[in-house]
Amino acid sequence: MAALRTLMAAASTLAVLSSSVAIAQSTVPDITGHWDAVEGSGAIYGGEMWTEMSGTVALEITEQTGHAFIGTFNWAFPSEEDDDHHDGTENTHQASEDMLGVFTGDGASFIIADHPDTSMMFGSVLDHNRLEVIMVESGEFAFAERLIYERRQQ
């Protein structure tokens, strides 16, 4: 009889955990659409730091299924700036890089990898129309930045 009570308690706990997972999965926000960086700051290897954006940076989330999403990371900076921008294959002042991402279990935080570059982005949904994204890259073109993105209204 004690074994049956233990088994029933375990089944009850599993049911609660399963429903919690189902709730978390159903609350992943839809982030498809175009997101423009509107503010940020960062540092580039070699000592340069910045607090004002001089170019355009955008995320285009083209498809999302559950926790996973894909799209492009697009950026362009004035051509008179130093050649400290890189797209994974060459120095350039603008690029459109493929990216893929996934939400964590909390449904508010996510991780993005872009390609062919080696950058990683760690983000969170601030509200329906704003994302905070921390982007880092190590190696020869190392940098770290924090950007706030706003959803472009259609």
Secondary structure, 3 states (H helix, E strand, C coil): CHHHHHHHHHHHHHHHHHHHHHHHHHCCCCCCEEEEEEEEEEEECCCEEECCCCCEEEEEEEEEECCEEEEEEEEECCCCCCCCCECCCCECCEEEEEEEEEECCCCCEEEEEEECCCCEEEEEEEECCEEEEEEEECCCCCEEEEEEEEECCC
